[in-house]
Amino acid sequence: MKRRVVIGVLGTQLDRRGKRQNRWTKWRPSVALCQHEDLPIDRFELLHQPRNRGMADQLAEDIAQISPQTQVVPHAVSLNDPWDFEEVYSAFLDFVSRYPFDTENEEYLVHITTGTHVAQICWFLLTEARYLPATLLQTGPGPQDETTPKGIYSIIDLDLSRYATLTSRFQREQANSVSFLKSGIETRNPTFNALIEQIERVAQRSDAPMLLTGPTGAGKSFLAERIYQLRQSRHQIKGKFVAVNCATLRGDNAMSTLFGHVKGAFTGALTARSGLLREADGGILFLDEIAELGLDEQAMLLRAIEEKSFFPFGADREVSSDFQLIAGTHRDMPRWVSEGRFREDLYARINMWTFRLPGLAERREDIEPNVEYELHRYGRQHQQQVRFDKEARERYLHFAYSAKASWRGNFRELGASVARMATLAENGRINLALVDEEITRLLGAWQTEQGGTTEFPLNQEIDIFDQKQLEAVIDVCRTSASLSDAGRRLFAVSRQQKKQPNDADRLRKYLLRFDLKWEDVH
């Protein structure tokens, strides 16, 4: 059996109640704690102010009478102001840092009933942070007719996994937050779902910069605003959500838009301007396509992030703004840095939390729930319910899932496609004719984008059979995140018959038959 050790503070009010024999009729937390037969205490580490040493000694004598096996060890801790949080926390932290904990042979309980409310909070924080390898012990007075006023006690274990009701509630709250980030869309892609769950945890625990990468139309702007709304609903942020597409900023306009300017800073600056960084003070600044910023703007942005201050364009006096930055880009940032297009120090600063949002072609299982979401959104905006006919729905989804649908514009393009059909739907019904018309429109647009045919470099003439097969393979490669991803999609059936499938190697060898490399077709 491990020895049981209690750590607590002398209660200058509750522990001193009564005089002489009268004190035995009063509930005194530190004394009563040692009167429970089912909770024997081997040692009581009693913290007290130096001026209260006499009271601590009296308490030790009383405990010796009712619990001879309990050793009381007094510790003088000086506090000028027991209601000063910083002072109390620092004093307690010094005590636990010096204390020789022996967790193999002893178990520790922290008595949180005595002392000021500040002391109780500090004990809780130190225990939760595991500076104290202990559980919390709370005591209270018992029934009024109790002959021996030992009161009651309860042990609070901060391991919340032991509390099924609380744990399930926390899990529901987290699930609700994740669903909020996804706008309630029941996404099915496991990689994307895991990504959103991690973003949810980071969004609620950190205000460090976040970098959202991925193809245009993958939902970076939408997600950034949902992160803001989530943090705002948890009262973690007070300011506004301010967004700008950096690809639209050039020259003096970029400086002025972001950092503001003083009157007369440049030709046409007839009045002063505060700038987006100041507008985002206390809130979130979303810089979409941040890789398109000029190097000068990047340097000023880095300083604004690190020092929370900057000079408006043309000003000689600094202004301050404390905002959280969320950046978005479809660029390959490491390559952008290596080519000197993006500052390495700024990239290092915004790269703490980087999340790549996959394109629609990588999440084809999420097409159906997103189609439903877009239909509901159209209905809310236009106060009109729109639905697919059964055969029309099946045909559209079959096409959307197929390799023919490249979805280069990702979710933005899917949303536009659904909106077009909903707009043309008579009596709120999308029929086969509308679906066929939309499929033709999409295929025509994609064919125009590729110049009419699927182009790829070939150093040899091949049969029509091989050409058509190769075209299908290249279409998959162009919509896949990596060589391995493309291989898994192309060999989804045959790979199950192999003990150690190497899809990437199979695809690489197939391309080499036509003198092609992954870089040529991706």
BADO-84969 format. One record per residue (C-alpha): residue number from 0; x, y, z. Coordinates in Angstrom, 1 decimal. Last residue first. Example, Ala and Ser with C-alpha at 12.3 -4.5 7.8 and 13.67 -1.06 7.14 Angstrom:
BEGIN
KERO,k,X,Y,Z
KERO,1,13.7,-1.1,7.1 $
KERO,0,12.3,-4.5,7.8 $
This chain:
BEGIN
KERO,k,X,Y,Z
KERO,521,0.8,16.1,-63.6 $
KERO,520,1.6,14.5,-67.0 $
KERO,519,5.2,15.4,-67.7 $
KERO,518,6.3,15.5,-64.0 $
KERO,517,5.1,11.9,-63.6 $
KERO,516,7.5,10.8,-66.4 $
KERO,515,6.8,9.8,-70.0 $
KERO,514,8.8,7.9,-72.5 $
KERO,513,5.7,5.9,-73.5 $
KERO,512,6.6,2.7,-71.8 $
KERO,511,8.0,5.0,-69.0 $
KERO,510,4.4,5.9,-68.1 $
KERO,509,3.6,2.3,-67.3 $
KERO,508,6.7,1.9,-65.2 $
KERO,507,5.8,4.9,-63.1 $
KERO,506,2.3,3.7,-62.7 $
KERO,505,3.5,0.3,-61.4 $
KERO,504,6.0,1.9,-59.1 $
KERO,503,3.4,4.3,-57.6 $
KERO,502,0.9,1.4,-57.1 $
KERO,501,3.4,-0.7,-55.1 $
KERO,500,1.1,-3.5,-53.8 $
KERO,499,2.6,-5.8,-51.1 $
KERO,498,0.4,-8.8,-50.9 $
KERO,497,-1.2,-8.3,-54.3 $
KERO,496,-4.8,-9.2,-55.1 $
KERO,495,-6.2,-6.0,-53.7 $
KERO,494,-4.0,-4.0,-56.0 $
KERO,493,-5.9,-5.4,-59.0 $
KERO,492,-9.1,-3.5,-58.0 $
KERO,491,-8.0,0.0,-57.1 $
KERO,490,-5.2,0.0,-59.7 $
KERO,489,-5.9,3.4,-61.3 $
KERO,488,-7.1,5.1,-58.1 $
KERO,487,-4.2,3.8,-55.9 $
KERO,486,-1.7,4.7,-58.6 $
KERO,485,-3.0,8.3,-58.9 $
KERO,484,-2.6,8.7,-55.1 $
KERO,483,0.9,7.2,-55.2 $
KERO,482,2.0,9.6,-58.0 $
KERO,481,0.7,12.5,-56.0 $
KERO,480,-2.3,14.8,-55.5 $
KERO,479,-4.4,13.4,-58.3 $
KERO,478,-6.5,15.3,-60.9 $
KERO,477,-3.8,15.4,-63.6 $
KERO,476,-2.8,11.8,-63.0 $
KERO,475,-6.4,10.6,-63.5 $
KERO,474,-6.7,12.4,-66.9 $
KERO,473,-3.2,11.0,-67.8 $
KERO,472,-4.4,7.5,-67.3 $
KERO,471,-7.6,8.0,-69.4 $
KERO,470,-5.5,9.5,-72.2 $
KERO,469,-3.1,6.6,-72.0 $
KERO,468,-5.9,4.1,-72.5 $
KERO,467,-7.2,6.1,-75.5 $
KERO,466,-3.7,6.2,-77.0 $
KERO,465,-3.0,2.6,-76.4 $
KERO,464,-6.1,1.6,-78.3 $
KERO,463,-5.4,4.2,-81.0 $
KERO,462,-2.0,2.6,-81.6 $
KERO,461,1.1,4.5,-80.7 $
KERO,460,3.6,6.8,-82.5 $
KERO,459,6.7,7.7,-80.5 $
KERO,458,8.3,10.6,-78.7 $
KERO,457,5.2,11.7,-76.9 $
KERO,456,4.5,14.8,-75.0 $
KERO,455,1.0,15.1,-73.7 $
KERO,454,-2.1,17.0,-74.8 $
KERO,453,-5.7,15.9,-74.2 $
KERO,452,-7.5,17.6,-77.0 $
KERO,451,-9.5,20.8,-77.8 $
KERO,450,-7.0,23.3,-76.4 $
KERO,449,-7.1,22.0,-72.8 $
KERO,448,-9.3,24.9,-71.5 $
KERO,447,-11.6,24.4,-74.5 $
KERO,446,-12.0,20.8,-73.7 $
KERO,445,-12.9,21.7,-70.1 $
KERO,444,-15.5,24.2,-71.2 $
KERO,443,-17.1,21.8,-73.7 $
KERO,442,-17.2,19.0,-71.1 $
KERO,441,-18.9,21.4,-68.6 $
KERO,440,-21.5,22.6,-71.1 $
KERO,439,-22.3,19.1,-72.4 $
KERO,438,-22.8,17.9,-68.8 $
KERO,437,-25.1,20.9,-68.1 $
KERO,436,-27.2,20.2,-71.2 $
KERO,435,-27.5,16.5,-70.2 $
KERO,434,-28.5,17.5,-66.7 $
KERO,433,-31.1,19.9,-67.9 $
KERO,432,-32.6,17.3,-70.3 $
KERO,431,-32.6,14.7,-67.6 $
KERO,430,-34.8,16.8,-65.3 $
KERO,429,-34.1,19.3,-62.5 $
KERO,428,-37.4,20.1,-60.8 $
KERO,427,-38.3,23.3,-59.0 $
KERO,426,-41.3,24.0,-61.2 $
KERO,425,-39.1,24.5,-64.2 $
KERO,424,-35.3,24.1,-63.5 $
KERO,423,-33.2,26.7,-65.3 $
KERO,422,-31.9,28.4,-62.1 $
KERO,421,-31.4,25.0,-60.3 $
KERO,420,-29.4,23.7,-63.2 $
KERO,419,-27.1,26.8,-63.2 $
KERO,418,-26.8,26.7,-59.4 $
KERO,417,-25.7,23.1,-59.5 $
KERO,416,-22.9,23.9,-62.0 $
KERO,415,-21.8,27.0,-60.1 $
KERO,414,-21.5,25.0,-56.9 $
KERO,413,-19.5,22.3,-58.7 $
KERO,412,-17.2,24.9,-60.1 $
KERO,411,-16.6,26.5,-56.7 $
KERO,410,-16.1,23.0,-55.3 $
KERO,409,-13.2,22.3,-57.7 $
KERO,408,-12.5,24.7,-60.6 $
KERO,407,-10.6,22.0,-62.4 $
KERO,406,-13.5,19.6,-61.9 $
KERO,405,-12.0,16.9,-64.2 $
KERO,404,-15.3,15.2,-64.9 $
KERO,403,-14.5,12.6,-67.6 $
KERO,402,-12.9,10.4,-64.9 $
KERO,401,-16.4,9.7,-63.5 $
KERO,400,-17.8,10.7,-60.2 $
KERO,399,-19.5,13.8,-61.6 $
KERO,398,-20.9,11.8,-64.6 $
KERO,397,-22.5,9.2,-62.4 $
KERO,396,-23.7,11.9,-60.1 $
KERO,395,-25.4,13.8,-63.0 $
KERO,394,-27.0,10.6,-64.4 $
KERO,393,-28.3,9.4,-61.0 $
KERO,392,-29.8,12.8,-60.2 $
KERO,391,-31.5,13.0,-63.6 $
KERO,390,-32.9,9.5,-63.2 $
KERO,389,-34.5,10.5,-59.8 $
KERO,388,-35.7,13.9,-60.8 $
KERO,387,-33.5,16.4,-59.0 $
KERO,386,-34.9,18.9,-56.5 $
KERO,385,-35.3,22.7,-56.1 $
KERO,384,-37.1,24.4,-53.2 $
KERO,383,-37.5,28.1,-53.7 $
KERO,382,-36.8,31.0,-51.3 $
KERO,381,-34.0,32.2,-53.6 $
KERO,380,-31.1,32.3,-51.2 $
KERO,379,-32.4,29.4,-49.0 $
KERO,378,-33.2,27.2,-52.0 $
KERO,377,-29.8,27.9,-53.6 $
KERO,376,-28.1,26.9,-50.3 $
KERO,375,-30.2,23.7,-50.1 $
KERO,374,-29.2,22.7,-53.7 $
KERO,373,-25.5,23.5,-52.9 $
KERO,372,-25.6,21.4,-49.8 $
KERO,371,-27.2,18.4,-51.7 $
KERO,370,-24.5,18.7,-54.4 $
KERO,369,-21.9,18.8,-51.6 $
KERO,368,-23.3,15.6,-50.1 $
KERO,367,-23.0,13.9,-53.5 $
KERO,366,-19.5,15.2,-54.4 $
KERO,365,-17.9,14.0,-51.2 $
KERO,364,-17.0,10.6,-52.5 $
KERO,363,-15.1,12.4,-55.3 $
KERO,362,-12.6,13.8,-52.8 $
KERO,361,-9.4,14.0,-54.8 $
KERO,360,-11.2,15.4,-57.8 $
KERO,359,-12.8,18.0,-55.6 $
KERO,358,-9.4,19.4,-54.6 $
KERO,357,-7.7,18.6,-51.3 $
KERO,356,-7.2,21.3,-48.7 $
KERO,355,-3.6,21.4,-47.5 $
KERO,354,-3.2,22.5,-43.9 $
KERO,353,-0.2,24.4,-42.6 $
KERO,352,0.0,25.4,-38.9 $
KERO,351,3.5,26.8,-38.1 $
KERO,350,4.1,27.8,-41.7 $
KERO,349,3.2,31.5,-41.2 $
KERO,348,6.5,32.4,-39.6 $
KERO,347,8.7,30.1,-41.6 $
KERO,346,7.2,31.6,-44.8 $
KERO,345,7.9,35.1,-43.6 $
KERO,344,11.5,34.2,-42.9 $
KERO,343,11.9,32.5,-46.3 $
KERO,342,10.6,35.5,-48.2 $
KERO,341,8.6,34.6,-51.3 $
KERO,340,9.5,34.9,-54.9 $
KERO,339,13.1,33.9,-54.4 $
KERO,338,13.0,30.8,-56.4 $
KERO,337,13.6,28.6,-53.4 $
KERO,336,10.7,30.4,-51.6 $
KERO,335,8.2,29.8,-54.4 $
KERO,334,9.4,26.1,-54.5 $
KERO,333,8.7,25.7,-50.8 $
KERO,332,5.4,27.5,-51.3 $
KERO,331,4.0,25.4,-54.1 $
KERO,330,1.2,27.9,-55.0 $
KERO,329,-2.5,27.5,-54.4 $
KERO,328,-2.4,30.0,-51.5 $
KERO,327,-4.3,31.0,-48.3 $
KERO,326,-3.2,32.9,-45.2 $
KERO,325,-4.9,33.1,-41.8 $
KERO,324,-3.4,35.8,-39.6 $
KERO,323,-4.6,36.5,-36.1 $
KERO,322,-4.8,40.2,-35.3 $
KERO,321,-3.2,42.7,-32.9 $
KERO,320,-2.8,46.0,-34.5 $
KERO,319,-0.5,48.9,-33.7 $
KERO,318,0.4,52.1,-35.4 $
KERO,317,3.9,53.5,-35.9 $
KERO,316,4.8,57.1,-36.7 $
KERO,315,6.8,58.4,-39.6 $
KERO,314,4.0,57.7,-42.1 $
KERO,313,4.3,57.5,-45.9 $
KERO,312,2.6,54.1,-46.2 $
KERO,311,1.4,53.1,-42.7 $
KERO,310,4.3,52.1,-40.4 $
KERO,309,3.9,48.8,-38.5 $
KERO,308,3.0,47.2,-35.1 $
KERO,307,2.0,43.8,-33.7 $
KERO,306,5.7,43.0,-33.3 $
KERO,305,5.9,39.6,-35.0 $
KERO,304,2.9,39.7,-37.3 $
KERO,303,3.4,43.4,-38.3 $
KERO,302,7.1,42.8,-38.8 $
KERO,301,6.4,39.9,-41.2 $
KERO,300,3.8,41.9,-43.0 $
KERO,299,6.2,44.7,-43.7 $
KERO,298,8.7,42.3,-45.2 $
KERO,297,6.0,40.6,-47.3 $
KERO,296,4.8,44.0,-48.6 $
KERO,295,8.3,44.7,-49.8 $
KERO,294,8.6,41.3,-51.4 $
KERO,293,5.4,41.7,-53.4 $
KERO,292,2.3,39.7,-52.5 $
KERO,291,1.2,37.0,-54.9 $
KERO,290,2.2,34.2,-52.4 $
KERO,289,-0.6,35.5,-50.1 $
KERO,288,-3.2,34.1,-52.4 $
KERO,287,-5.9,34.8,-49.8 $
KERO,286,-4.9,37.0,-46.9 $
KERO,285,-7.4,36.4,-44.2 $
KERO,284,-7.1,38.9,-41.3 $
KERO,283,-8.8,37.7,-38.1 $
KERO,282,-10.0,39.8,-35.2 $
KERO,281,-8.7,42.0,-32.4 $
KERO,280,-7.3,44.5,-34.9 $
KERO,279,-8.6,43.4,-38.4 $
KERO,278,-9.4,47.0,-39.5 $
KERO,277,-5.8,48.0,-38.6 $
KERO,276,-4.4,45.3,-40.9 $
KERO,275,-6.9,46.3,-43.6 $
KERO,274,-5.7,49.8,-44.0 $
KERO,273,-6.4,53.0,-42.0 $
KERO,272,-6.6,55.4,-45.0 $
KERO,271,-5.7,59.1,-45.0 $
KERO,270,-7.2,61.5,-47.5 $
KERO,269,-6.2,63.0,-50.9 $
KERO,268,-3.8,60.1,-51.7 $
KERO,267,-4.0,60.7,-55.5 $
KERO,266,-0.3,60.9,-56.0 $
KERO,265,1.5,59.3,-53.1 $
KERO,264,1.7,59.7,-49.3 $
KERO,263,-0.3,62.9,-49.5 $
KERO,262,-2.6,62.0,-46.6 $
KERO,261,-1.2,59.1,-44.6 $
KERO,260,-1.4,55.6,-45.8 $
KERO,259,-3.0,52.2,-44.8 $
KERO,258,-1.1,49.0,-44.2 $
KERO,257,-2.9,46.5,-46.3 $
KERO,256,-4.8,48.5,-48.9 $
KERO,255,-2.2,51.3,-49.0 $
KERO,254,0.8,49.0,-49.5 $
KERO,253,-1.0,47.0,-52.1 $
KERO,252,-2.3,50.1,-53.9 $
KERO,251,1.2,51.5,-54.0 $
KERO,250,2.4,48.6,-56.1 $
KERO,249,-0.1,45.8,-56.9 $
KERO,248,-3.0,44.1,-55.1 $
KERO,247,-5.5,42.0,-56.8 $
KERO,246,-3.6,38.7,-56.3 $
KERO,245,-3.6,39.5,-52.6 $
KERO,244,-7.2,38.5,-52.3 $
KERO,243,-8.5,40.3,-49.3 $
KERO,242,-10.4,39.3,-46.1 $
KERO,241,-11.2,41.0,-42.8 $
KERO,240,-13.1,39.1,-40.1 $
KERO,239,-13.9,41.6,-37.4 $
KERO,238,-12.7,42.0,-33.8 $
KERO,237,-13.7,40.2,-30.6 $
KERO,236,-12.1,36.8,-30.6 $
KERO,235,-12.1,33.9,-28.2 $
KERO,234,-15.7,34.3,-27.2 $
KERO,233,-16.4,30.7,-28.2 $
KERO,232,-18.9,31.8,-30.9 $
KERO,231,-16.2,34.2,-32.2 $
KERO,230,-13.7,31.3,-32.5 $
KERO,229,-16.2,29.3,-34.6 $
KERO,228,-17.1,32.3,-36.7 $
KERO,227,-13.5,33.0,-37.5 $
KERO,226,-12.8,29.4,-38.4 $
KERO,225,-15.9,29.5,-40.6 $
KERO,224,-14.5,32.5,-42.4 $
KERO,223,-11.2,30.7,-43.1 $
KERO,222,-13.0,27.6,-44.3 $
KERO,221,-14.9,29.6,-47.0 $
KERO,220,-11.8,31.3,-48.2 $
KERO,219,-9.9,28.1,-48.4 $
KERO,218,-12.7,26.1,-50.1 $
KERO,217,-11.0,24.0,-52.8 $
KERO,216,-11.8,26.6,-55.5 $
KERO,215,-8.2,27.3,-56.4 $
KERO,214,-6.0,24.4,-55.6 $
KERO,213,-4.6,23.7,-52.1 $
KERO,212,-3.0,25.6,-49.2 $
KERO,211,-4.3,27.0,-46.0 $
KERO,210,-1.7,28.6,-43.8 $
KERO,209,-2.5,29.4,-40.2 $
KERO,208,-0.9,32.1,-38.0 $
KERO,207,-0.8,31.5,-34.2 $
KERO,206,-4.1,32.1,-32.3 $
KERO,205,-4.1,28.6,-30.8 $
KERO,204,-6.4,26.3,-28.9 $
KERO,203,-9.8,26.7,-30.5 $
KERO,202,-8.6,26.9,-34.1 $
KERO,201,-6.0,24.1,-33.5 $
KERO,200,-8.5,21.6,-32.3 $
KERO,199,-11.0,22.4,-35.2 $
KERO,198,-8.1,22.3,-37.8 $
KERO,197,-7.3,18.8,-36.5 $
KERO,196,-10.9,17.6,-36.9 $
KERO,195,-11.0,19.3,-40.4 $
KERO,194,-7.9,17.3,-41.5 $
KERO,193,-9.3,14.0,-40.2 $
KERO,192,-12.5,14.6,-42.2 $
KERO,191,-10.5,15.4,-45.3 $
KERO,190,-8.4,12.3,-45.1 $
KERO,189,-11.5,10.1,-44.4 $
KERO,188,-13.5,11.4,-47.4 $
KERO,187,-17.2,11.0,-46.4 $
KERO,186,-18.4,14.6,-45.9 $
KERO,185,-21.7,15.0,-44.2 $
KERO,184,-22.0,18.7,-44.9 $
KERO,183,-23.1,20.6,-41.7 $
KERO,182,-21.3,23.7,-42.7 $
KERO,181,-18.0,21.8,-42.7 $
KERO,180,-16.5,24.1,-40.0 $
KERO,179,-19.8,23.7,-38.1 $
KERO,178,-19.7,19.9,-38.3 $
KERO,177,-16.3,20.0,-36.7 $
KERO,176,-17.6,22.3,-33.9 $
KERO,175,-20.6,20.0,-33.4 $
KERO,174,-18.4,16.9,-33.2 $
KERO,173,-16.2,18.8,-30.6 $
KERO,172,-19.3,19.6,-28.5 $
KERO,171,-20.5,16.0,-28.8 $
KERO,170,-17.1,14.7,-27.7 $
KERO,169,-17.1,17.0,-24.8 $
KERO,168,-20.6,15.8,-23.8 $
KERO,167,-19.5,12.2,-24.1 $
KERO,166,-16.5,12.9,-21.9 $
KERO,165,-18.6,14.6,-19.3 $
KERO,164,-21.1,11.8,-19.1 $
KERO,163,-18.4,9.1,-19.1 $
KERO,162,-16.4,10.7,-16.3 $
KERO,161,-13.2,8.6,-16.0 $
KERO,160,-11.9,10.0,-19.3 $
KERO,159,-11.9,13.3,-17.5 $
KERO,158,-8.6,12.5,-15.8 $
KERO,157,-8.8,15.5,-13.3 $
KERO,156,-9.7,13.1,-10.5 $
KERO,155,-11.8,14.8,-7.8 $
KERO,154,-11.8,13.1,-4.4 $
KERO,153,-14.8,13.9,-2.2 $
KERO,152,-15.1,14.6,1.5 $
KERO,151,-17.8,14.8,4.2 $
KERO,150,-18.0,16.3,7.7 $
KERO,149,-15.8,15.2,10.6 $
KERO,148,-18.0,17.0,13.1 $
KERO,147,-18.2,14.2,15.7 $
KERO,146,-21.8,14.3,17.1 $
KERO,145,-23.3,15.0,13.7 $
KERO,144,-26.7,16.7,14.2 $
KERO,143,-26.0,19.5,11.7 $
KERO,142,-25.3,17.0,8.9 $
KERO,141,-21.7,17.2,7.4 $
KERO,140,-19.5,20.1,6.7 $
KERO,139,-17.4,20.0,3.5 $
KERO,138,-14.2,18.6,2.1 $
KERO,137,-12.6,18.6,-1.4 $
KERO,136,-9.5,16.6,-2.4 $
KERO,135,-7.9,17.1,-5.8 $
KERO,134,-5.7,14.4,-7.3 $
KERO,133,-1.9,14.5,-7.4 $
KERO,132,1.3,14.5,-9.4 $
KERO,131,1.6,18.3,-8.8 $
KERO,130,3.3,20.1,-11.6 $
KERO,129,0.8,18.0,-13.6 $
KERO,128,-0.7,21.0,-15.4 $
KERO,127,-4.1,20.1,-13.9 $
KERO,126,-2.5,19.9,-10.5 $
KERO,125,-0.9,23.3,-10.8 $
KERO,124,-4.0,24.9,-12.1 $
KERO,123,-6.2,23.4,-9.4 $
KERO,122,-3.9,24.5,-6.6 $
KERO,121,-3.8,28.0,-8.1 $
KERO,120,-7.6,28.2,-8.2 $
KERO,119,-7.8,27.1,-4.5 $
KERO,118,-5.2,29.7,-3.5 $
KERO,117,-7.1,32.4,-5.4 $
KERO,116,-10.3,31.4,-3.6 $
KERO,115,-8.4,32.0,-0.3 $
KERO,114,-7.2,29.2,1.8 $
KERO,113,-9.0,25.9,2.8 $
KERO,112,-11.1,23.6,0.7 $
KERO,111,-8.6,22.7,-2.0 $
KERO,110,-6.8,19.8,-0.2 $
KERO,109,-4.3,18.4,-2.7 $
KERO,108,-4.0,14.6,-2.5 $
KERO,107,-0.8,12.7,-3.1 $
KERO,106,0.0,9.0,-3.4 $
KERO,105,3.3,7.7,-2.1 $
KERO,104,5.7,4.8,-2.8 $
KERO,103,6.3,5.0,-6.5 $
KERO,102,5.2,8.6,-6.7 $
KERO,101,8.0,9.9,-4.5 $
KERO,100,7.7,13.7,-4.7 $
KERO,99,10.7,15.5,-3.2 $
KERO,98,9.2,19.1,-3.0 $
KERO,97,11.4,21.8,-4.4 $
KERO,96,9.3,22.5,-7.6 $
KERO,95,6.1,22.0,-5.5 $
KERO,94,7.0,24.8,-3.2 $
KERO,93,8.3,27.2,-5.9 $
KERO,92,5.0,26.6,-7.8 $
KERO,91,3.0,27.4,-4.7 $
KERO,90,4.9,30.7,-4.2 $
KERO,89,4.6,31.7,-7.9 $
KERO,88,0.9,30.9,-8.0 $
KERO,87,0.3,32.9,-4.8 $
KERO,86,2.2,36.0,-6.1 $
KERO,85,0.7,36.0,-9.5 $
KERO,84,-2.9,35.6,-8.2 $
KERO,83,-2.7,38.3,-5.6 $
KERO,82,-5.3,37.5,-3.0 $
KERO,81,-2.9,36.1,-0.5 $
KERO,80,-1.1,39.5,-0.5 $
KERO,79,2.3,39.7,1.1 $
KERO,78,2.7,35.9,1.1 $
KERO,77,5.4,34.1,2.9 $
KERO,76,5.3,30.3,3.0 $
KERO,75,6.2,28.5,6.3 $
KERO,74,5.9,24.8,5.8 $
KERO,73,4.4,22.6,8.7 $
KERO,72,4.8,18.8,8.5 $
KERO,71,1.9,17.0,10.3 $
KERO,70,2.5,13.2,10.7 $
KERO,69,-0.8,11.3,10.8 $
KERO,68,-0.6,8.0,12.8 $
KERO,67,-1.9,9.7,15.9 $
KERO,66,-5.2,10.6,14.2 $
KERO,65,-7.7,12.2,16.8 $
KERO,64,-5.1,13.5,19.2 $
KERO,63,-2.3,14.1,16.8 $
KERO,62,-4.7,16.2,14.6 $
KERO,61,-5.3,18.5,17.6 $
KERO,60,-1.6,18.9,18.2 $
KERO,59,-0.9,19.7,14.5 $
KERO,58,-3.7,22.3,14.6 $
KERO,57,-2.2,23.9,17.6 $
KERO,56,1.2,24.0,15.8 $
KERO,55,-0.3,25.6,12.8 $
KERO,54,-2.1,28.2,14.9 $
KERO,53,1.2,29.1,16.6 $
KERO,52,3.0,29.3,13.1 $
KERO,51,0.5,31.8,11.9 $
KERO,50,2.9,34.7,11.5 $
KERO,49,5.1,32.6,9.2 $
KERO,48,2.1,32.1,6.8 $
KERO,47,1.0,28.5,6.5 $
KERO,46,1.4,25.4,4.3 $
KERO,45,0.6,22.1,5.9 $
KERO,44,2.1,18.9,4.4 $
KERO,43,-0.1,16.2,6.1 $
KERO,42,1.4,12.7,6.3 $
KERO,41,-0.1,9.2,6.7 $
KERO,40,-3.7,10.1,6.2 $
KERO,39,-6.3,7.3,6.6 $
KERO,38,-9.3,7.8,4.3 $
KERO,37,-11.9,5.1,5.2 $
KERO,36,-11.7,5.9,8.9 $
KERO,35,-12.3,9.6,8.3 $
KERO,34,-11.1,11.8,11.2 $
KERO,33,-8.0,13.2,9.5 $
KERO,32,-10.0,15.4,7.1 $
KERO,31,-11.9,16.8,10.1 $
KERO,30,-8.8,18.4,11.4 $
KERO,29,-7.9,20.2,8.1 $
KERO,28,-11.6,21.2,7.5 $
KERO,27,-12.6,22.4,11.0 $
KERO,26,-16.2,21.5,11.7 $
KERO,25,-17.0,22.8,15.2 $
KERO,24,-17.8,20.8,18.3 $
KERO,23,-14.2,20.0,19.0 $
KERO,22,-13.4,23.8,19.1 $
KERO,21,-15.5,24.1,22.2 $
KERO,20,-12.9,22.2,24.2 $
KERO,19,-10.5,25.1,24.1 $
KERO,18,-11.6,27.8,21.7 $
KERO,17,-13.8,27.8,18.6 $
KERO,16,-13.1,28.0,14.9 $
KERO,15,-9.3,28.2,14.1 $
KERO,14,-9.4,25.9,11.0 $
KERO,13,-12.3,27.7,9.4 $
KERO,12,-10.8,31.2,9.5 $
KERO,11,-7.0,30.9,9.1 $
KERO,10,-7.4,27.8,7.0 $
KERO,9,-3.9,26.4,6.9 $
KERO,8,-3.1,25.4,3.3 $
KERO,7,-3.0,21.8,2.0 $
KERO,6,-1.0,18.9,0.8 $
KERO,5,-2.2,15.4,1.8 $
KERO,4,0.0,12.3,1.7 $
KERO,3,-1.3,8.7,1.6 $
KERO,2,1.4,6.1,1.9 $
KERO,1,1.2,3.5,-0.9 $
KERO,0,0.0,0.0,0.0 $
